Amino acid sequence: MRESACCSVCSKQTSEGIYVLSVFLCHDCEQEMVRTPVEDPKYQFFVDQMSKAHRSMIVS
Ligand SMILES: [Zn+2]
């Protein structure tokens, strides 16, 4: 049984996802990020959410 975690981008609680830089990303957000071009402002949103989550992990 896999442990569920809270997605760093959409805050969804799920066991379907991956860890990127020790930040959890649900399957939906991972797929969305893969489909989003780097020049899209939405891509920057994903990066921001992940770096925020990553930073808060270091602090705590
Ligand atoms: Zn998500």
PDB file of the backbone (N, CA, C, O) and the ligand in Angstrom, with CONECT records:
HET     ZN  A 101       1
ATOM      1  N   MET A   1       0.840  -1.204   0.000  1.00  0.00           N
ATOM      2  CA  MET A   1       0.000   0.000   0.000  1.00  0.00           C
ATOM      3  C   MET A   1       0.872   1.251   0.000  1.00  0.00           C
ATOM      4  O   MET A   1       1.801   1.381   0.797  1.00  0.00           O
ATOM      5  N   ARG A   2       0.557   2.154  -0.899  1.00  0.00           N
ATOM      6  CA  ARG A   2       1.352   3.376  -0.972  1.00  0.00           C
ATOM      7  C   ARG A   2       0.771   4.449  -0.064  1.00  0.00           C
ATOM      8  O   ARG A   2      -0.441   4.560   0.120  1.00  0.00           O
ATOM      9  N   GLU A   3       1.668   5.218   0.483  1.00  0.00           N
ATOM     10  CA  GLU A   3       1.275   6.309   1.352  1.00  0.00           C
ATOM     11  C   GLU A   3       0.758   7.462   0.493  1.00  0.00           C
ATOM     12  O   GLU A   3       1.315   7.739  -0.568  1.00  0.00           O
ATOM     13  N   SER A   4      -0.287   8.125   0.935  1.00  0.00           N
ATOM     14  CA  SER A   4      -0.739   9.275   0.173  1.00  0.00           C
ATOM     15  C   SER A   4      -0.060  10.536   0.698  1.00  0.00           C
ATOM     16  O   SER A   4       0.314  10.621   1.868  1.00  0.00           O
ATOM     17  N   ALA A   5       0.087  11.497  -0.183  1.00  0.00           N
ATOM     18  CA  ALA A   5       0.733  12.752   0.173  1.00  0.00           C
ATOM     19  C   ALA A   5      -0.075  13.906  -0.385  1.00  0.00           C
ATOM     20  O   ALA A   5      -0.969  13.714  -1.209  1.00  0.00           O
ATOM     21  N   CYS A   6       0.246  15.095   0.067  1.00  0.00           N
ATOM     22  CA  CYS A   6      -0.475  16.282  -0.359  1.00  0.00           C
ATOM     23  C   CYS A   6       0.300  16.969  -1.486  1.00  0.00           C
ATOM     24  O   CYS A   6       1.474  17.303  -1.331  1.00  0.00           O
ATOM     25  N   CYS A   7      -0.363  17.170  -2.606  1.00  0.00           N
ATOM     26  CA  CYS A   7       0.289  17.790  -3.767  1.00  0.00           C
ATOM     27  C   CYS A   7       0.702  19.228  -3.443  1.00  0.00           C
ATOM     28  O   CYS A   7      -0.071  19.986  -2.858  1.00  0.00           O
ATOM     29  N   SER A   8       1.912  19.591  -3.825  1.00  0.00           N
ATOM     30  CA  SER A   8       2.443  20.926  -3.535  1.00  0.00           C
ATOM     31  C   SER A   8       1.795  22.002  -4.385  1.00  0.00           C
ATOM     32  O   SER A   8       1.823  23.178  -4.022  1.00  0.00           O
ATOM     33  N   VAL A   9       1.212  21.618  -5.509  1.00  0.00           N
ATOM     34  CA  VAL A   9       0.638  22.597  -6.422  1.00  0.00           C
ATOM     35  C   VAL A   9      -0.856  22.775  -6.187  1.00  0.00           C
ATOM     36  O   VAL A   9      -1.312  23.906  -6.024  1.00  0.00           O
ATOM     37  N   CYS A  10      -1.634  21.692  -6.165  1.00  0.00           N
ATOM     38  CA  CYS A  10      -3.089  21.809  -6.043  1.00  0.00           C
ATOM     39  C   CYS A  10      -3.599  21.375  -4.669  1.00  0.00           C
ATOM     40  O   CYS A  10      -4.802  21.434  -4.413  1.00  0.00           O
ATOM     41  N   SER A  11      -2.696  20.940  -3.779  1.00  0.00           N
ATOM     42  CA  SER A  11      -3.036  20.553  -2.406  1.00  0.00           C
ATOM     43  C   SER A  11      -3.929  19.321  -2.321  1.00  0.00           C
ATOM     44  O   SER A  11      -4.523  19.052  -1.277  1.00  0.00           O
ATOM     45  N   LYS A  12      -4.023  18.579  -3.410  1.00  0.00           N
ATOM     46  CA  LYS A  12      -4.844  17.372  -3.400  1.00  0.00           C
ATOM     47  C   LYS A  12      -4.125  16.248  -2.662  1.00  0.00           C
ATOM     48  O   LYS A  12      -2.915  16.065  -2.800  1.00  0.00           O
ATOM     49  N   GLN A  13      -4.897  15.500  -1.874  1.00  0.00           N
ATOM     50  CA  GLN A  13      -4.343  14.368  -1.139  1.00  0.00           C
ATOM     51  C   GLN A  13      -4.490  13.111  -1.986  1.00  0.00           C
ATOM     52  O   GLN A  13      -5.604  12.670  -2.269  1.00  0.00           O
ATOM     53  N   THR A  14      -3.363  12.539  -2.387  1.00  0.00           N
ATOM     54  CA  THR A  14      -3.410  11.385  -3.276  1.00  0.00           C
ATOM     55  C   THR A  14      -2.159  10.528  -3.149  1.00  0.00           C
ATOM     56  O   THR A  14      -1.112  10.994  -2.700  1.00  0.00           O
ATOM     57  N   SER A  15      -2.286   9.273  -3.551  1.00  0.00           N
ATOM     58  CA  SER A  15      -1.114   8.407  -3.575  1.00  0.00           C
ATOM     59  C   SER A  15      -0.539   8.305  -4.982  1.00  0.00           C
ATOM     60  O   SER A  15       0.515   7.710  -5.205  1.00  0.00           O
ATOM     61  N   GLU A  16      -1.282   8.918  -5.949  1.00  0.00           N
ATOM     62  CA  GLU A  16      -0.847   8.909  -7.335  1.00  0.00           C
ATOM     63  C   GLU A  16      -0.020  10.147  -7.629  1.00  0.00           C
ATOM     64  O   GLU A  16      -0.566  11.223  -7.874  1.00  0.00           O
ATOM     65  N   GLY A  17       1.283   9.998  -7.606  1.00  0.00           N
ATOM     66  CA  GLY A  17       2.110  11.151  -7.902  1.00  0.00           C
ATOM     67  C   GLY A  17       3.587  10.826  -7.820  1.00  0.00           C
ATOM     68  O   GLY A  17       3.979   9.679  -7.602  1.00  0.00           O
ATOM     69  N   ILE A  18       4.388  11.841  -7.996  1.00  0.00           N
ATOM     70  CA  ILE A  18       5.839  11.655  -7.971  1.00  0.00           C
ATOM     71  C   ILE A  18       6.494  12.705  -7.078  1.00  0.00           C
ATOM     72  O   ILE A  18       5.903  13.745  -6.789  1.00  0.00           O
ATOM     73  N   TYR A  19       7.713  12.421  -6.649  1.00  0.00           N
ATOM     74  CA  TYR A  19       8.501  13.401  -5.913  1.00  0.00           C
ATOM     75  C   TYR A  19       9.522  14.026  -6.849  1.00  0.00           C
ATOM     76  O   TYR A  19      10.318  13.336  -7.485  1.00  0.00           O
ATOM     77  N   VAL A  20       9.479  15.360  -6.915  1.00  0.00           N
ATOM     78  CA  VAL A  20      10.467  16.101  -7.693  1.00  0.00           C
ATOM     79  C   VAL A  20      11.208  17.007  -6.722  1.00  0.00           C
ATOM     80  O   VAL A  20      10.593  17.870  -6.096  1.00  0.00           O
ATOM     81  N   LEU A  21      12.511  16.828  -6.587  1.00  0.00           N
ATOM     82  CA  LEU A  21      13.307  17.595  -5.620  1.00  0.00           C
ATOM     83  C   LEU A  21      12.700  17.476  -4.228  1.00  0.00           C
ATOM     84  O   LEU A  21      12.650  18.451  -3.478  1.00  0.00           O
ATOM     85  N   SER A  22      12.247  16.292  -3.892  1.00  0.00           N
ATOM     86  CA  SER A  22      11.595  15.974  -2.617  1.00  0.00           C
ATOM     87  C   SER A  22      10.277  16.718  -2.395  1.00  0.00           C
ATOM     88  O   SER A  22       9.748  16.737  -1.283  1.00  0.00           O
ATOM     89  N   VAL A  23       9.750  17.330  -3.458  1.00  0.00           N
ATOM     90  CA  VAL A  23       8.441  17.975  -3.408  1.00  0.00           C
ATOM     91  C   VAL A  23       7.445  17.055  -4.101  1.00  0.00           C
ATOM     92  O   VAL A  23       7.687  16.598  -5.218  1.00  0.00           O
ATOM     93  N   PHE A  24       6.311  16.781  -3.429  1.00  0.00           N
ATOM     94  CA  PHE A  24       5.330  15.869  -4.017  1.00  0.00           C
ATOM     95  C   PHE A  24       4.445  16.571  -5.024  1.00  0.00           C
ATOM     96  O   PHE A  24       3.943  17.669  -4.782  1.00  0.00           O
ATOM     97  N   LEU A  25       4.262  15.913  -6.163  1.00  0.00           N
ATOM     98  CA  LEU A  25       3.425  16.431  -7.237  1.00  0.00           C
ATOM     99  C   LEU A  25       2.435  15.333  -7.604  1.00  0.00           C
ATOM    100  O   LEU A  25       2.851  14.210  -7.890  1.00  0.00           O
ATOM    101  N   CYS A  26       1.128  15.628  -7.604  1.00  0.00           N
ATOM    102  CA  CYS A  26       0.155  14.604  -7.956  1.00  0.00           C
ATOM    103  C   CYS A  26       0.250  14.301  -9.462  1.00  0.00           C
ATOM    104  O   CYS A  26       0.819  15.071 -10.235  1.00  0.00           O
ATOM    105  N   HIS A  27      -0.312  13.185  -9.837  1.00  0.00           N
ATOM    106  CA  HIS A  27      -0.220  12.742 -11.234  1.00  0.00           C
ATOM    107  C   HIS A  27      -0.799  13.786 -12.202  1.00  0.00           C
ATOM    108  O   HIS A  27      -0.234  14.038 -13.266  1.00  0.00           O
ATOM    109  N   ASP A  28      -1.930  14.386 -11.817  1.00  0.00           N
ATOM    110  CA  ASP A  28      -2.572  15.386 -12.673  1.00  0.00           C
ATOM    111  C   ASP A  28      -1.658  16.584 -12.914  1.00  0.00           C
ATOM    112  O   ASP A  28      -1.503  17.040 -14.047  1.00  0.00           O
ATOM    113  N   CYS A  29      -1.053  17.091 -11.833  1.00  0.00           N
ATOM    114  CA  CYS A  29      -0.193  18.267 -11.961  1.00  0.00           C
ATOM    115  C   CYS A  29       1.081  17.922 -12.719  1.00  0.00           C
ATOM    116  O   CYS A  29       1.601  18.741 -13.476  1.00  0.00           O
ATOM    117  N   GLU A  30       1.568  16.735 -12.518  1.00  0.00           N
ATOM    118  CA  GLU A  30       2.767  16.306 -13.231  1.00  0.00           C
ATOM    119  C   GLU A  30       2.499  16.291 -14.734  1.00  0.00           C
ATOM    120  O   GLU A  30       3.294  16.798 -15.525  1.00  0.00           O
ATOM    121  N   GLN A  31       1.349  15.692 -15.118  1.00  0.00           N
ATOM    122  CA  GLN A  31       0.971  15.640 -16.526  1.00  0.00           C
ATOM    123  C   GLN A  31       0.767  17.037 -17.093  1.00  0.00           C
ATOM    124  O   GLN A  31       1.177  17.340 -18.214  1.00  0.00           O
ATOM    125  N   GLU A  32       0.124  17.880 -16.292  1.00  0.00           N
ATOM    126  CA  GLU A  32      -0.147  19.267 -16.702  1.00  0.00           C
ATOM    127  C   GLU A  32       1.163  20.014 -16.920  1.00  0.00           C
ATOM    128  O   GLU A  32       1.308  20.758 -17.889  1.00  0.00           O
ATOM    129  N   MET A  33       2.098  19.816 -16.029  1.00  0.00           N
ATOM    130  CA  MET A  33       3.385  20.501 -16.118  1.00  0.00           C
ATOM    131  C   MET A  33       4.164  20.047 -17.342  1.00  0.00           C
ATOM    132  O   MET A  33       4.815  20.849 -18.011  1.00  0.00           O
ATOM    133  N   VAL A  34       4.091  18.759 -17.625  1.00  0.00           N
ATOM    134  CA  VAL A  34       4.777  18.206 -18.796  1.00  0.00           C
ATOM    135  C   VAL A  34       4.206  18.807 -20.090  1.00  0.00           C
ATOM    136  O   VAL A  34       4.929  19.047 -21.056  1.00  0.00           O
ATOM    137  N   ARG A  35       2.894  19.041 -20.077  1.00  0.00           N
ATOM    138  CA  ARG A  35       2.230  19.574 -21.270  1.00  0.00           C
ATOM    139  C   ARG A  35       2.410  21.079 -21.425  1.00  0.00           C
ATOM    140  O   ARG A  35       2.240  21.618 -22.519  1.00  0.00           O
ATOM    141  N   THR A  36       2.754  21.759 -20.328  1.00  0.00           N
ATOM    142  CA  THR A  36       2.858  23.211 -20.360  1.00  0.00           C
ATOM    143  C   THR A  36       4.222  23.656 -20.898  1.00  0.00           C
ATOM    144  O   THR A  36       5.257  23.235 -20.380  1.00  0.00           O
ATOM    145  N   PRO A  37       4.230  24.493 -21.920  1.00  0.00           N
ATOM    146  CA  PRO A  37       5.516  24.970 -22.436  1.00  0.00           C
ATOM    147  C   PRO A  37       6.199  25.904 -21.437  1.00  0.00           C
ATOM    148  O   PRO A  37       5.541  26.611 -20.673  1.00  0.00           O
ATOM    149  N   VAL A  38       7.523  25.891 -21.460  1.00  0.00           N
ATOM    150  CA  VAL A  38       8.298  26.669 -20.487  1.00  0.00           C
ATOM    151  C   VAL A  38       7.964  28.160 -20.547  1.00  0.00           C
ATOM    152  O   VAL A  38       8.001  28.843 -19.524  1.00  0.00           O
ATOM    153  N   GLU A  39       7.639  28.669 -21.742  1.00  0.00           N
ATOM    154  CA  GLU A  39       7.350  30.100 -21.892  1.00  0.00           C
ATOM    155  C   GLU A  39       5.936  30.474 -21.418  1.00  0.00           C
ATOM    156  O   GLU A  39       5.598  31.654 -21.330  1.00  0.00           O
ATOM    157  N   ASP A  40       5.121  29.465 -21.116  1.00  0.00           N
ATOM    158  CA  ASP A  40       3.781  29.711 -20.600  1.00  0.00           C
ATOM    159  C   ASP A  40       3.861  30.179 -19.145  1.00  0.00           C
ATOM    160  O   ASP A  40       4.573  29.576 -18.342  1.00  0.00           O
ATOM    161  N   PRO A  41       3.121  31.270 -18.793  1.00  0.00           N
ATOM    162  CA  PRO A  41       3.154  31.763 -17.409  1.00  0.00           C
ATOM    163  C   PRO A  41       2.744  30.690 -16.390  1.00  0.00           C
ATOM    164  O   PRO A  41       3.143  30.728 -15.226  1.00  0.00           O
ATOM    165  N   LYS A  42       1.938  29.735 -16.865  1.00  0.00           N
ATOM    166  CA  LYS A  42       1.489  28.657 -15.981  1.00  0.00           C
ATOM    167  C   LYS A  42       2.657  27.774 -15.548  1.00  0.00           C
ATOM    168  O   LYS A  42       2.660  27.225 -14.445  1.00  0.00           O
ATOM    169  N   TYR A  43       3.634  27.646 -16.416  1.00  0.00           N
ATOM    170  CA  TYR A  43       4.809  26.845 -16.085  1.00  0.00           C
ATOM    171  C   TYR A  43       5.559  27.475 -14.916  1.00  0.00           C
ATOM    172  O   TYR A  43       6.033  26.790 -14.009  1.00  0.00           O
ATOM    173  N   GLN A  44       5.650  28.810 -14.967  1.00  0.00           N
ATOM    174  CA  GLN A  44       6.311  29.537 -13.878  1.00  0.00           C
ATOM    175  C   GLN A  44       5.550  29.343 -12.571  1.00  0.00           C
ATOM    176  O   GLN A  44       6.148  29.261 -11.499  1.00  0.00           O
ATOM    177  N   PHE A  45       4.219  29.269 -12.673  1.00  0.00           N
ATOM    178  CA  PHE A  45       3.396  29.021 -11.489  1.00  0.00           C
ATOM    179  C   PHE A  45       3.752  27.682 -10.859  1.00  0.00           C
ATOM    180  O   PHE A  45       3.877  27.588  -9.638  1.00  0.00           O
ATOM    181  N   PHE A  46       3.914  26.665 -11.662  1.00  0.00           N
ATOM    182  CA  PHE A  46       4.293  25.342 -11.155  1.00  0.00           C
ATOM    183  C   PHE A  46       5.653  25.405 -10.461  1.00  0.00           C
ATOM    184  O   PHE A  46       5.843  24.868  -9.370  1.00  0.00           O
ATOM    185  N   VAL A  47       6.591  26.079 -11.129  1.00  0.00           N
ATOM    186  CA  VAL A  47       7.949  26.192 -10.580  1.00  0.00           C
ATOM    187  C   VAL A  47       7.914  26.932  -9.238  1.00  0.00           C
ATOM    188  O   VAL A  47       8.575  26.536  -8.278  1.00  0.00           O
ATOM    189  N   ASP A  48       7.123  28.019  -9.194  1.00  0.00           N
ATOM    190  CA  ASP A  48       7.007  28.800  -7.963  1.00  0.00           C
ATOM    191  C   ASP A  48       6.435  27.969  -6.826  1.00  0.00           C
ATOM    192  O   ASP A  48       6.958  27.974  -5.711  1.00  0.00           O
ATOM    193  N   GLN A  49       5.344  27.247  -7.124  1.00  0.00           N
ATOM    194  CA  GLN A  49       4.696  26.426  -6.103  1.00  0.00           C
ATOM    195  C   GLN A  49       5.663  25.371  -5.561  1.00  0.00           C
ATOM    196  O   GLN A  49       5.699  25.086  -4.364  1.00  0.00           O
ATOM    197  N   MET A  50       6.435  24.809  -6.474  1.00  0.00           N
ATOM    198  CA  MET A  50       7.357  23.753  -6.069  1.00  0.00           C
ATOM    199  C   MET A  50       8.534  24.291  -5.283  1.00  0.00           C
ATOM    200  O   MET A  50       8.971  23.665  -4.317  1.00  0.00           O
ATOM    201  N   SER A  51       9.058  25.445  -5.681  1.00  0.00           N
ATOM    202  CA  SER A  51      10.200  26.002  -4.951  1.00  0.00           C
ATOM    203  C   SER A  51       9.754  26.508  -3.586  1.00  0.00           C
ATOM    204  O   SER A  51      10.513  26.446  -2.619  1.00  0.00           O
ATOM    205  N   LYS A  52       8.507  27.016  -3.506  1.00  0.00           N
ATOM    206  CA  LYS A  52       7.945  27.435  -2.219  1.00  0.00           C
ATOM    207  C   LYS A  52       7.853  26.236  -1.276  1.00  0.00           C
ATOM    208  O   LYS A  52       8.261  26.300  -0.117  1.00  0.00           O
ATOM    209  N   ALA A  53       7.312  25.156  -1.800  1.00  0.00           N
ATOM    210  CA  ALA A  53       7.155  23.942  -1.001  1.00  0.00           C
ATOM    211  C   ALA A  53       8.509  23.390  -0.590  1.00  0.00           C
ATOM    212  O   ALA A  53       8.685  22.903   0.527  1.00  0.00           O
ATOM    213  N   HIS A  54       9.452  23.470  -1.499  1.00  0.00           N
ATOM    214  CA  HIS A  54      10.790  22.965  -1.234  1.00  0.00           C
ATOM    215  C   HIS A  54      11.463  23.783  -0.141  1.00  0.00           C
ATOM    216  O   HIS A  54      12.112  23.229   0.746  1.00  0.00           O
ATOM    217  N   ARG A  55      11.307  25.101  -0.206  1.00  0.00           N
ATOM    218  CA  ARG A  55      11.898  25.994   0.787  1.00  0.00           C
ATOM    219  C   ARG A  55      11.286  25.765   2.169  1.00  0.00           C
ATOM    220  O   ARG A  55      12.003  25.710   3.168  1.00  0.00           O
ATOM    221  N   SER A  56       9.960  25.632   2.222  1.00  0.00           N
ATOM    222  CA  SER A  56       9.296  25.457   3.508  1.00  0.00           C
ATOM    223  C   SER A  56       9.713  24.136   4.148  1.00  0.00           C
ATOM    224  O   SER A  56       9.684  23.989   5.370  1.00  0.00           O
ATOM    225  N   MET A  57      10.100  23.178   3.305  1.00  0.00           N
ATOM    226  CA  MET A  57      10.557  21.884   3.825  1.00  0.00           C
ATOM    227  C   MET A  57      11.926  22.013   4.497  1.00  0.00           C
ATOM    228  O   MET A  57      12.207  21.360   5.502  1.00  0.00           O
ATOM    229  N   ILE A  58      12.763  22.864   3.921  1.00  0.00           N
ATOM    230  CA  ILE A  58      14.109  23.078   4.475  1.00  0.00           C
ATOM    231  C   ILE A  58      14.003  23.807   5.816  1.00  0.00           C
ATOM    232  O   ILE A  58      14.715  23.477   6.764  1.00  0.00           O
ATOM    233  N   VAL A  59      13.112  24.797   5.889  1.00  0.00           N
ATOM    234  CA  VAL A  59      12.933  25.580   7.106  1.00  0.00           C
ATOM    235  C   VAL A  59      12.461  24.706   8.256  1.00  0.00           C
ATOM    236  O   VAL A  59      12.972  24.799   9.372  1.00  0.00           O
ATOM    237  N   SER A  60      11.471  23.849   7.970  1.00  0.00           N
ATOM    238  CA  SER A  60      10.870  23.060   9.043  1.00  0.00           C
ATOM    239  C   SER A  60      11.608  21.777   9.360  1.00  0.00           C
ATOM    240  O   SER A  60      11.195  21.030  10.247  1.00  0.00           O
TER     241      SER A  60
HETATM  242 ZN    ZN A 101      -1.703  18.432  -7.922  1.00  0.00          ZN2+
END
